[in-house]
Every structure is written in structure tokens, then in C-alpha cells.
Amino acid sequence: GTLIGSAGVASSAAGTRSWLDSRASIVTGPGNVSIIGTGSTGATVTGNNGVQINTINGVSSTSGNIQITGTSGTGTGTDYGVRIIGTSPLTTGGATLGVTGKSISTGATTTNVGIDISGASKLTNSNAAGVIDLNGAGGGGAGTNRFGVNIAGSTVQATAGGSINVTGVGGGKFAGINIAATNPVIGNAATKNITLTASNGGGGDALALAAGSKLLGAGTLTIQGPNAATTMGIGGAASALFNVQVNTTELGFIQPGFADIVFGRSDGTGAITVAAGATKSNTTIQGASSNMTINGAFATTGSKLTLSTGGTVTETGVGTLTVNAGAGALQLQNGGTFNLTNNNNTGTLNANGASLNFRDDTGFIVSGITTTGNITLSTAGNVTQTGTIVTPGALNLNGVGGVYDLCTQNNDIAALNANTKTIAFKDINTYALGTLSLTGALELAGNFGTSGNVTTTSFLFDAPTQNITFTNSGNIGTLAANVAGLNYSQANNLVIGKVTNTFCSPGTTSGITSSGNVTIKTTGANSDISLAANTPIAFTGAAPGIVTVPADERPP
């Protein structure tokens, strides 16, 4: 059934035109319920509410939809589009429970609110695929409260797996969505998805969560603005610098249990700032081309943190990311430029971007990195991989004490540079060796370019099908190789000896094993080549191999 109330110019003290009060109720079985109200317009009228429900019996339908639509009048008092107060219950097992409220008052009233749900009211949808949809717009004027949607001390819940959508547009600088005091609750453990879309006229945060607020659910919680240009703040102190902010304190009102928490829009272009704060579920921060700045310590106890943008992501000041105390997964997606150069903490790293510069001094696992530009990784710990590293640019491996075992996947890069301790690396195509300065060992599997600047304690060529020619402008201490042929030179002394292959083909490679000819020389004045004890140069080809060593460098 439909209940319609409207008024023209009112002279009474209260101008509400659809009003359920005291013990009044509307109850249906499978039928739909529609309540529509338009408040009075009178300069001296107060309480010009489009619809007001204040009844202990409320409105219910076993399987029908409930839709309440109210537009306020204009006056000097309180002008609500829809007001649900007291202990009013609204309950349905139907597809939709919808409330649409708009305050059109522009007078200097105290309160011009689109939708007000307060007291101990409770809105419930018990349909497993049902939706609660709240859409409110606050009024104008100089009133002190012009919220789009105000929920105070009440509960909005989908109890069987349904979803909740709240869209609020605040008047002026007031919050589009105001979750006020006295312990309001949106969702419960069975609620699936919750989407909060907040905006206002600028000059203040469009989303406000007061102490005691709770957001509960088992699906995805999405917090966003109404359009792509919305700027967003996540964490940090409360600020009016953003269109929408969930500050550090407000993040604590998001309860554990959500499968994912999403900040921002997939089509977003507005800037996003991530400051100090923490979430308790998997978290996604997204924008199509949004630039993101991380200027505080942000952490999640969820197992995954995703940054998705085609823009630039930069860490400044003390900005860092921690995923599940270093045991989670950090995903960098959507083609962005990622400059995460402070000391982050994650278990695994996955990236798809224009370029990547990432640091985690505790070590991490690469589950896959693909970029169109250079990749720089830095650690003081161990880095291993379960996915490939692919770039047409350079791979730079840095960090004092870093140990990189990147020999288990078919990587494909254009060049390798390093300033770290130990590297083991495998590539399916030919790549260039640039400048590598290592305090430990270097193991390379596959084919690489003909020249480079490599300084390391030991160098192992593990490429039994490759004929290696390499002129080294740096210097290595000990050389060992398993190749199809070798032509190697460097300036300073060189030892052909035993090198322990820790990663690529674990075991000790002793001397040089080749199926083709071997040429070794040093070019510096008074430089020598020596052969360590019990170190062979062995040939495995059908024809005898040839060893070429300059006469003045041949070991005795």
C-alpha cells in the first residue's frame, strides 16, 4: 500500500505531513509499502518533516519492499526529509528497504537533515539477497546540522547476507554521512557488502564516525566519494583538507570480519593521502590514475594490502606500509609508478606497473613483478621468488647485506645492476650486466652480455648451453664455470677455484667445466691467474678443448 502526505503553506506549529506516531503500525505480508511525504513551507513553521516515524510497532513486510520517501518543507525550525526516531523498527524480508530523504530548507534553521535515524530505531532486511538503500541530502542555509544521512544510537542491518548502501550529500561543509554518538551500528556479522558514498559542498570531511560507532560485515566495505575527482585521506589526524577522510580513530571503528576494505573508486582521479593508521581486514586503496602519498606508518592485520592506480605512489617522511606484521602480501597494481623507498614490511610482493622502487629490509618473496620500466629492489634480508620478474628495463638489486635468490623462475630483463651482498639470478634471454658491486658471491644462470663492471668475491657462470664471452672492467676473486665455451678477462689477479653454488644448482662447482674452448686472461700490470689446488679445467665435448692463457699468467 501507499501512504501519501503533502502540504502547501502551513500555519500549524508542526508541518510534518506523513507521520506515524505512538503505537501506530503498517504491517503487510507479501505486499509492498510506500510512504511518501512532503513537509510544509512556511517561514514561521517548525518541524517541516516530509516523513516522521516514531512508533514502537513501526513498518514491516514479510517479503515485500519498503520505500520511504520524504522531502522537507522550509521554515525556521527543524526540517528533515525523513525522520525515524524513538524505537521505531522497519523490517522486511523483501528485496529492498529504501529510504530517500531530502531537506530543501535554506533558512537559518538548527537542523536541515536529509535522513535522520536516531534513538534506538532499527532497520532490518532479512532477505539473503536484499538491500538496504539510504539516500539523503542535507539542506542549505546557516543551520548547525545539515547532514545528508545522520545515524545516531540506531542499527541498520542486513541479517541474512544482504547489503547496505548509504549515500549522503551534506549541505555546505557538513558531513554527507554522519554516524553519530550513542553506539550506532551499521551491519552485523551476516551483512555482506556495505558501501558508504559521502560528499558535501566542500570545506569539511564528508564522512564522520563518532566514538562508539561500529561498521560490521563479512563482505566488502567500500568507502568512497560520489565522483572520480574526490580526494581522500586515510588515517592521520582529522582534517578538512580532504573531500572524504577516515582518520586514525575512525579506522578503529571498522570491525574485523570484512573480506576486504576498499578506499576510493576504481575510476578515481583525485589524490589519496595515506597517513598513520591501521585496518583489521584485507585492504585495497584504489584509483584509476590517482596519485597516492604515504606519509605515515600504515598497517593492516589482514593478509593482503593492495594499492591500485595508474598514477604515482610515493612514500614521504616516515611513511611505511606493513602487511600482517610482515607475513602478508603487498600487491601493487594497475600500471602505476610505485616509489616505496622507506622500510616497508611484507611477506610477499606482487607488482604490475610502469616502474617499481621498493624497500623492505626484513626480506620478502617476489610472487611476480611486471613493469614497462626499471625495477629497483632493496633489502638487508633475503629475497626469494615464486613468480617471474619481467621488464624491458633494468633490474637493480640493492641493500647492505641483501641476499637475492632469483634463480627459480624464468625471469626476463634487459639489464642487471646491483649494490648488495649476494645474488643468484636466472634469465631466459640475453641480458646486459651493468655495474654490480657485491660483498658476497654472484651466481648467474643463462646468457648475458659481453661486458660489464662486476666486483665480487666469487663469480659462478652456470650456463652449460651458453658460450660466454665477458670482458670485466671490475674484478672478481674466484672464478668457476659450467659453460659451452668461455672467453673471460679482467684487470687484476684471478683465481680459478671452487665456488659453492648455493641457489641455482646447489653444490660445489670446482674450476671450469666446458664443452668448448676456454680463454682466460688478466690485463693489469703484474696481474696473475692462479689455479686453486685440486681444481680442474675439464672438457666435456666430443673434441678436445683448448685452454688459452697468456704466457706470463700461466700458473706453474
PEUR-V66676 format. One line per field, one symbol per residue. ss: DSSP state (H for helix, E for strand, - for the rest). psi: psi as a letter, one per 30 degrees, with the letter a starting at -180 (. if undefined). A space follows every 10 residues. Layout:
ss: ???
psi: ???
This chain:
ss: -EEEE----- ---E---EEE EE--EEEE-- --EEEEEE-- E----E---- EEEEE--EEE E----EEEEE E--E---E-- -EEE----EE EE---EEEEE EE-------- E---EEE--- -EEEE----- EEEEEEE--- ----E---EE E---EEEE-- --EEEEEEE- ------EEE- ----EE---- ---EEEEEE- ------EEE- ---EE----E EEEE------ -EEE------ ---EEE-HHH H--E-----E EEE------- -EEE--EEE- --EEEE---- -EEE--EEEE ---EEEEE-- -EEEE----E EEEHHH--EE EEE---EEEE ----E--EEE EEE-EEEEE- ---EEEEEEE E---EEEE-- -EEEE---EE E--EEEEE-- --EEEEEEEE EE--EEEEEE -EEEEEE--- EEEEEEEE-- EEEEE--E-- EEEEEEEEEE EEEEEEEEEE EE---EEEEE EEEEEEEEEE ---EEE-EEE E-----EEEE -EEE---EEE EE------EE E-----EEE- ------EEE- HHH---
psi: lkkkkllbkk flfkgkfjjk lcglljklcf llkkkkkkll jkfgklhike kkjikfeakl kegllkkkkk klakafbkjk ekkjabhkkj klgaekjkkk kkkgkglhle jikekjjabh lkkkkgkfgl kkjkjkklaa aglfjhlekk jjglkjkjfg galkkjkkjk kbglkejjja ahhlkjlaff kckkkjjkla glglkfkkjl kfkkkklfbk jkkllflefk kkkjaalkkg flekkjleee effjllfkek kkkakfgkfl kkkjaklklg lkkkkllegk kkkjgljklk flfkkkjjlg akkkklbgkl kkjhhggakk kjlggljjii fliljlelkk kjaelkjkkj ffllkjfkkk lfalkkkklg bkkakflljk kfakjkjlkk gkjjjhgfli ljlelkllia dkkkkkkflk lkjcjjjkfb lkkkkakllf lljkklekkk jiifgkjkkk jjfaklekkl kjlflkjkkl eakkkjakkj jeeeikakkj bkkkfalkkk lkflkgllkl jlkhjljkkg lelklkkjkk eggkk.
